[in-house]
Amino acid sequence: MRSFEEEILEVESSAAQEGDQVTRAPVVTVMGHVDHGKTTLLDAIRHSRVAEREAGGITQHIGAYSVEINNRRIVFLDTPGHEAFTLMRARGARVTDIVVLVVAADDGVMPQTREAIDHAKAANVPLIVAINKIDKANANPERVKTELSELGLTPEDWGGHTVTVEVSAKKQTNLELLLEMILLVTELGELKANPKRGAFGSVLEAKIDRGRGPIATILVKDGTLRIGDNFIAGSIVGKVRALIDDRGNKQEEAGPSSPIEVLGLTGLPQPGDTFQVVADASKARQISMLRQNQAKQKSLGEKGGRLTLESLQQQIDEGETKELPIIVKADVQGSAEVLADALGKLGDERVKVRLISSGAGAINEGDIVFAAASNAVIIGFNVRPDRNAAAMAEREEIDIRLHRIIYDVTDEIKKAMAGLLEPTVKEIQVGAAEVREVFKVPKFGAAAGCLVTEGKITRAGGIQARLLRDHVVIHEGRIGSLRRFKDDVGEVKNGLDCGIAFERYADIKAGDIIEVFTQEKVAATV
């Protein structure tokens, strides 16, 4: 049964006729590794296509702009990286029609390049590769193509399906060709919109201006937005008082695929929130109140519907899940590859494991954002989430599984798919200390001079300890000695100095983190 909100918005969206549809401009997001020339390429495109027609150069007013080629428009979104792109997708926004991946011809595929490819694939968005910096003496486009092929992006001129364009942002070489390829690829997608319906789109960014109040930059995906329109953006209502384009000019209306700044909001929406014109202002306020109540209920602890290993079997049985998306993070790249390969072989006729990303290093906030967008479970092998990532995972209800033995990982996934999960071992953090200095001592080999930074350090029964270096687990064991000055003590509280030695382990370095914790079994719930 449809909700009150769905009925209202459906009436709004079906107000215009199907035959009124026209071809709209493609929306492009540019991604790539740092220093590979993403910003330079965007600037070069903007100057070559805009400056020649605009007196006094360009003033980019908002984080999106449009250029023209062969009497057709292309809209570029200037996002601050793939994490922002995925954060918007996590909120349900599909704003991008195509991703342009910038790879430097003198540097090749780098970690952020791989991440950008993972994010684009997870979003199911077509991808064009711009091989930049071909003007440099040590440029090697063929090496870039080889590395792309290893990641499943075989170039068209090698018999694959990935469009690649060799460009130089600095010399403005082949920029026209890149724009033509963008139009060619998006023509296959038949991008249509209906300019006669009420505007529908996504919030790109929002801010409060001291003189003008709350302002949202939105991308109109369909329909036309006009001054005086009532609208709802997320849970925020408003009435359009002014529209300002990407050059800072006031406009009376904004059609499909138009980035536009909107004045007249009653609050600040979130990037990625849906924006829609609603003819009746009272209905818009009703929807706003409904959404605010839903958000409040979720924050008070209502089940968020995230996929977890505990709920996997139930969701399979109910037909809600046909795949298990997984993000793998490990201490070294080799372990990540072995684990990814092992997990990829799991699955049966009811559900398959889909690896959406794997890499080395601590579980960070970017991984949590990616997991939230993809409804994925995170597997950590010999690594742990940093403090901010752990807090964010709890907020977003992301299931993180931490292991030190590969067999345990595959065994847990198999049991989850079969509905045979054993009780989960839940870890309760007791405290943490940062190693400031290391001293040699006869009995233990080494002792760490530490400052307790969280909770308390204790040697009580059942307490375990681990040594972390750059968020990677180096050792797990028990504390052999805990001292405050020269005295043996049972516990040391937050903010105090102490000396810590592990039983039968001495490879401790300044800057390491020592965590103490207990474990308890929690019955798996299906």
C-alpha positions in Angstrom: 0.0 0.0 0.0 1.3 3.4 -1.0 2.0 6.0 1.7 0.4 9.4 1.8 3.8 10.9 0.8 4.1 8.7 -2.2 0.6 9.4 -3.4 1.1 13.2 -3.3 4.5 13.1 -5.0 3.2 10.7 -7.7 0.4 13.1 -8.5 2.9 15.9 -8.8 5.2 13.9 -11.1 2.4 12.7 -13.4 1.0 16.1 -14.0 2.6 16.5 -17.4 2.2 14.3 -20.5 4.6 11.6 -21.5 4.9 13.1 -25.0 6.5 16.3 -23.6 9.8 14.6 -23.1 13.0 16.1 -24.6 16.7 15.1 -24.6 18.5 16.6 -21.6 22.2 17.4 -21.0 24.4 14.7 -19.5 25.7 15.3 -15.9 29.4 14.4 -15.5 31.5 13.8 -12.3 35.3 13.9 -12.7 37.3 11.7 -10.4 40.9 10.6 -10.0 44.0 10.3 -7.8 45.4 13.4 -6.2 47.9 15.3 -8.5 46.7 13.6 -11.6 45.3 16.8 -13.0 41.6 16.6 -12.2 41.2 20.2 -11.2 43.5 21.4 -14.1 41.3 19.4 -16.5 38.1 20.9 -15.2 39.6 24.4 -15.4 40.9 23.8 -18.9 37.5 22.6 -20.1 35.7 25.5 -18.5 38.1 28.1 -19.9 38.2 26.6 -23.5 34.4 26.4 -23.7 33.2 29.3 -21.6 35.8 32.1 -21.6 35.7 32.5 -25.3 32.1 33.6 -25.1 32.2 35.5 -21.8 33.7 39.0 -21.4 36.0 39.4 -18.4 36.7 35.7 -18.0 34.9 33.3 -15.7 33.6 33.5 -12.2 32.6 30.0 -11.1 29.7 30.8 -8.7 28.7 27.3 -7.5 30.2 23.8 -7.4 28.7 22.9 -10.8 28.8 24.4 -14.3 27.7 23.7 -17.8 29.7 24.0 -21.1 28.5 23.8 -24.7 29.9 21.8 -27.7 28.2 21.4 -31.0 25.1 23.3 -29.7 24.7 20.7 -26.9 25.3 21.2 -23.2 27.3 19.1 -20.7 27.0 19.7 -17.0 30.1 19.1 -14.8 29.9 18.6 -11.1 32.9 19.8 -9.2 32.8 17.3 -6.2 35.6 17.1 -3.7 36.4 13.4 -4.4 34.8 10.0 -4.7 33.8 9.9 -1.0 31.4 12.9 -1.5 30.1 11.2 -4.6 29.3 8.1 -2.6 27.9 10.0 0.4 25.3 11.5 -1.9 24.5 8.0 -3.3 24.2 6.8 0.3 21.3 9.3 0.7 19.6 8.0 -2.5 20.8 10.5 -5.0 21.7 9.4 -8.5 23.0 12.7 -9.8 25.7 11.5 -12.2 25.1 10.1 -15.7 28.8 9.4 -16.4 32.1 9.4 -14.6 35.3 10.7 -16.2 38.3 9.1 -14.5 41.5 11.1 -14.8 44.8 9.0 -14.8 48.2 10.7 -15.3 50.1 9.2 -18.2 53.4 9.6 -16.2 52.1 8.0 -13.0 49.6 5.3 -13.9 46.9 3.7 -11.8 47.2 4.7 -8.1 45.3 3.7 -4.9 42.7 6.5 -5.3 42.3 5.6 -8.9 41.3 2.1 -7.9 38.9 3.5 -5.2 37.3 5.8 -7.8 36.8 2.8 -10.1 35.2 0.8 -7.3 32.8 3.7 -6.5 31.8 4.2 -10.1 31.2 0.4 -10.6 29.1 0.2 -7.4 27.0 3.1 -8.6 26.6 1.3 -12.0 27.6 4.5 -13.9 29.3 4.5 -17.3 33.0 5.4 -17.1 35.3 7.2 -19.5 39.1 7.3 -18.8 41.0 10.6 -19.6 44.7 9.8 -19.8 46.1 13.1 -18.8 49.6 14.7 -19.0 50.5 13.2 -22.4 52.6 16.3 -23.0 55.2 15.2 -20.4 58.4 13.5 -21.6 58.0 10.4 -19.4 54.3 9.9 -20.4 53.4 6.3 -21.1 49.7 5.9 -22.0 50.2 2.2 -23.0 51.3 1.4 -19.4 48.1 3.1 -18.1 46.0 1.0 -20.5 47.7 -2.2 -19.3 47.0 -1.3 -15.7 43.4 -0.4 -16.5 42.9 -3.8 -18.3 44.1 -5.6 -15.1 41.3 -3.9 -13.3 38.7 -5.0 -15.8 38.6 -1.8 -17.9 40.0 -2.9 -21.3 40.3 0.1 -23.7 38.2 0.1 -26.9 41.3 0.2 -29.1 42.4 -3.1 -27.4 39.1 -4.8 -28.1 37.4 -3.9 -24.9 34.4 -1.6 -23.9 36.1 1.2 -22.0 36.4 4.6 -23.8 39.8 6.2 -23.3 40.9 9.6 -24.5 44.5 10.8 -24.3 44.5 14.5 -23.2 46.7 17.3 -22.0 44.9 19.7 -19.7 48.0 22.0 -19.6 48.3 22.2 -23.5 44.5 21.8 -23.9 45.1 18.8 -26.2 42.1 16.6 -27.2 39.6 18.4 -24.9 37.1 18.7 -27.7 37.5 15.0 -28.4 36.8 14.2 -24.7 33.6 16.3 -24.7 32.5 14.6 -28.0 33.1 11.1 -26.4 31.0 12.1 -23.4 28.1 13.1 -25.6 28.5 9.9 -27.7 28.5 7.6 -24.6 25.5 9.4 -23.0 23.5 9.2 -26.3 23.3 5.5 -25.8 21.6 6.1 -22.5 18.8 8.2 -24.1 18.7 10.8 -21.4 15.2 12.3 -21.4 13.4 14.9 -19.3 10.0 16.7 -19.3 10.4 20.5 -19.0 6.6 20.9 -18.6 6.4 19.1 -15.2 7.2 20.4 -11.8 10.9 20.4 -11.0 12.5 17.3 -9.5 16.2 17.0 -8.5 18.9 16.6 -5.9 20.6 18.9 -3.4 24.3 19.2 -4.2 25.3 21.5 -1.3 23.7 23.8 1.2 24.9 26.7 3.3 23.7 29.7 5.4 24.6 33.1 3.9 24.6 35.9 6.5 22.6 38.3 4.2 20.4 35.9 2.3 19.7 33.0 4.8 19.7 29.3 3.9 20.8 28.6 0.3 20.8 25.3 -1.5 22.6 24.4 -4.7 20.5 21.9 -6.5 20.6 20.0 -9.8 17.3 19.9 -11.6 17.1 16.4 -13.1 13.6 16.7 -14.6 11.0 19.4 -15.0 11.4 23.2 -14.7 11.9 25.2 -11.5 10.4 28.7 -11.4 10.4 31.6 -9.0 7.3 31.3 -6.7 7.3 27.4 -6.7 6.6 25.7 -3.4 9.1 22.8 -2.8 10.4 20.2 -0.4 14.0 19.2 0.0 14.5 16.3 2.3 12.5 17.4 5.4 12.9 21.2 4.6 10.1 23.2 2.9 10.4 26.5 1.1 9.2 28.8 -1.7 11.6 29.9 -4.4 12.5 33.6 -3.9 15.4 33.7 -6.3 17.4 31.5 -8.7 21.1 32.2 -9.4 23.0 30.2 -12.1 26.7 29.1 -12.1 27.9 32.5 -13.4 26.1 34.4 -10.6 23.3 35.7 -12.9 19.7 35.8 -11.7 17.3 33.5 -13.6 13.5 33.3 -13.8 13.5 29.5 -14.3 15.8 26.5 -14.5 15.2 23.5 -16.8 16.4 19.9 -16.8 20.1 19.3 -16.1 20.5 22.8 -14.7 22.7 23.4 -11.6 21.1 26.3 -9.8 21.3 28.1 -6.5 17.9 28.4 -4.7 16.9 31.0 -2.1 13.7 30.7 0.0 14.4 27.7 2.3 13.3 27.5 5.9 16.3 25.4 6.9 19.4 23.5 5.5 18.8 20.2 3.7 21.5 17.6 3.4 23.6 17.0 0.2 21.9 14.2 -1.7 18.4 15.0 -0.4 15.6 14.8 -3.0 14.3 18.2 -4.1 10.7 18.3 -5.5 8.2 21.0 -6.4 4.8 20.5 -4.6 1.9 22.6 -5.9 0.2 22.8 -2.5 2.3 24.4 0.3 0.2 22.7 3.1 0.9 19.2 1.6 4.6 20.1 1.4 4.5 20.9 5.2 2.7 17.6 5.9 5.4 15.7 4.1 8.1 17.7 5.9 6.6 16.8 9.3 6.3 13.1 8.3 9.9 13.0 7.3 11.1 14.7 10.4 9.2 12.2 12.6 10.7 9.3 10.6 14.2 10.7 11.2 13.5 11.2 14.9 12.2 7.6 15.2 15.3 6.3 13.5 17.6 8.3 15.8 15.8 6.9 18.8 16.9 3.4 17.8 14.4 2.0 15.3 15.9 -0.7 13.2 17.6 1.0 10.2 17.2 -2.0 7.8 20.9 -2.4 7.3 22.2 -5.7 6.0 24.1 -7.7 8.7 25.3 -11.2 8.8 22.7 -12.0 11.5 19.8 -10.8 9.3 21.2 -12.3 6.1 19.3 -15.6 6.3 16.0 -13.9 7.0 16.4 -11.5 4.2 17.3 -14.4 1.8 14.2 -16.3 2.9 12.0 -13.3 2.4 13.4 -12.7 -1.1 14.8 -9.3 -0.1 18.5 -10.2 -0.7 20.1 -12.0 -3.6 23.6 -10.8 -3.0 25.9 -10.0 0.0 28.0 -6.9 -0.8 31.4 -7.0 1.1 34.2 -4.5 1.6 37.5 -6.0 2.6 40.3 -4.2 4.5 43.5 -5.9 5.5 46.9 -5.1 7.0 48.7 -5.7 3.6 47.6 -5.8 0.0 48.5 -9.4 -0.4 46.2 -10.5 2.4 43.4 -8.4 0.9 43.8 -10.0 -2.5 43.8 -13.6 -1.0 40.8 -12.8 1.2 38.9 -11.2 -1.8 39.6 -14.2 -3.9 38.4 -16.7 -1.2 35.2 -14.7 -0.6 34.5 -14.3 -4.3 34.2 -18.1 -4.5 31.5 -18.3 -1.9 27.8 -18.2 -2.6 25.0 -20.5 -3.9 22.0 -20.4 -6.1 20.1 -18.2 -3.6 22.7 -15.6 -2.8 26.1 -14.6 -4.2 29.0 -12.7 -2.5 29.8 -9.4 -4.3 33.1 -7.9 -3.5 32.7 -4.1 -4.1 36.1 -3.0 -2.7 39.3 -4.4 -1.2 42.5 -2.7 0.1 45.1 -2.3 2.7 45.0 -0.1 5.8 42.8 0.8 8.7 39.0 0.9 8.3 38.3 4.6 7.8 35.3 6.9 7.5 35.4 6.6 3.7 34.9 2.8 4.0 31.8 3.5 6.3 30.4 5.9 3.7 30.9 3.4 1.0 29.3 0.6 3.0 26.3 2.8 3.9 25.8 3.6 0.2 26.1 -0.1 -0.9 24.4 -1.7 2.1 27.6 -3.7 2.6 29.3 -5.6 5.4 32.9 -4.6 6.2 35.5 -7.4 6.8 38.6 -6.3 8.7 41.6 -8.7 8.6 44.3 -7.8 11.1 43.1 -4.1 11.0 40.7 -2.1 13.1 38.5 0.9 12.5 39.9 4.2 13.7 38.0 6.1 16.4 36.0 8.3 14.0 35.1 5.4 11.7 34.0 3.2 14.7 31.6 6.0 15.9 30.3 6.6 12.4 29.7 2.8 11.9 27.7 2.7 15.1 25.6 5.7 14.0 25.0 4.2 10.5 24.5 0.7 11.9 27.2 -0.8 9.6 28.2 -4.4 10.4 32.0 -4.7 10.8 33.6 -8.1 11.3 37.1 -8.2 12.5 39.3 -11.4 12.1 42.9 -12.6 12.3 42.5 -15.9 10.5 41.3 -16.2 6.9 39.5 -19.5 7.5 37.4 -17.8 10.3 36.2 -15.1 7.8 35.1 -17.6 5.1 33.6 -19.9 7.7 31.5 -17.0 9.2 30.2 -16.0 5.8 29.2 -19.6 4.9 27.4 -20.0 8.3 25.6 -16.6 7.8 24.3 -17.7 4.4 23.1 -21.0 5.9 21.5 -19.4 8.9 23.9 -21.2 11.3 25.7 -18.3 12.9 27.1 -19.1 16.2 27.0 -16.5 19.1 28.8 -13.4 18.2 31.8 -12.4 20.3 31.2 -8.8 21.2 34.2 -6.7 22.3 33.9 -4.2 25.1 36.5 -1.5 25.1 37.9 -0.8 28.6 40.7 1.7 27.8 43.5 2.8 25.5 47.0 4.2 26.0 49.5 5.9 23.7 53.2 4.7 23.9 55.4 7.7 24.5 58.8 6.0 25.2 60.1 2.4 25.3 62.5 1.1 27.9 64.5 -2.1 28.1 63.7 -4.2 31.2 65.2 -7.6 32.2 62.0 -9.6 32.9 59.9 -8.6 29.9 62.4 -7.4 27.4 60.7 -4.0 26.9 58.3 -1.8 28.8 56.3 1.1 27.4 56.0 4.5 29.1 52.4 5.4 28.2 49.7 8.1 28.6 46.2 6.7 29.2 44.0 8.4 26.5 40.7 6.6 27.0 38.9 4.8 29.9 41.4 3.0 32.1 44.2 0.5 31.8 43.7 -2.5 34.1 45.1 -6.0 34.7 41.8 -7.4 36.1 40.8 -11.0 35.4 39.5 -11.6 31.8 41.1 -8.4 30.5 43.0 -8.8 27.2 45.4 -6.3 25.5 46.4 -5.6 21.9 49.1 -3.5 20.4 48.2 -1.4 17.4 50.6 0.3 14.9 48.9 2.6 12.4 45.6 0.9 13.3 47.0 -2.5 12.3 47.0 -5.2 15.0 50.6 -6.2 15.8 50.0 -8.4 18.8 47.3 -9.6 21.1 48.0 -11.0 24.6 47.9 -10.1 28.3 49.5 -7.3 30.3 52.4 -8.7 32.3 53.2 -5.6 34.3 51.3 -2.3 35.0 53.2 0.3 37.0 52.5 3.9 38.2 56.0 5.4 38.9 57.7 2.4 40.7 54.6 0.8 42.2 52.7 -2.1 40.8 49.1 -1.1 40.4 45.8 -2.8 39.4 44.5 0.1 37.2 45.5 3.5 35.8 42.8 6.0 34.8 42.5 8.4 31.9 45.0 11.2 31.7 47.7 9.6 33.8 51.1 8.2 32.9 52.0 4.5 33.5 54.4 1.8 32.5 53.1 -1.3 30.6 54.8 -4.5 29.7 53.3 -7.5 27.7 53.7 -11.1 28.7 56.2 -12.7 26.3 56.2 -9.8 23.8 58.7 -6.9 23.5 58.4 -5.4 20.0 56.9 -2.1 21.1 57.6 1.3 19.5 56.9 4.9 20.4 53.5 6.0 18.8 51.9 2.6 19.2 48.5 2.3 20.8 47.7 -0.3 23.5 44.1 -1.2 23.9 42.6 -3.3 26.7 39.3 -5.0 26.3 37.0 -7.8 27.4 34.8 -10.1 25.3 31.4 -11.5 25.8 29.2 -13.8 23.6 26.0 -12.4 22.2 23.5 -14.9 20.8 23.1 -14.5 17.0 19.6 -13.2 16.1 17.8 -14.0 12.9 
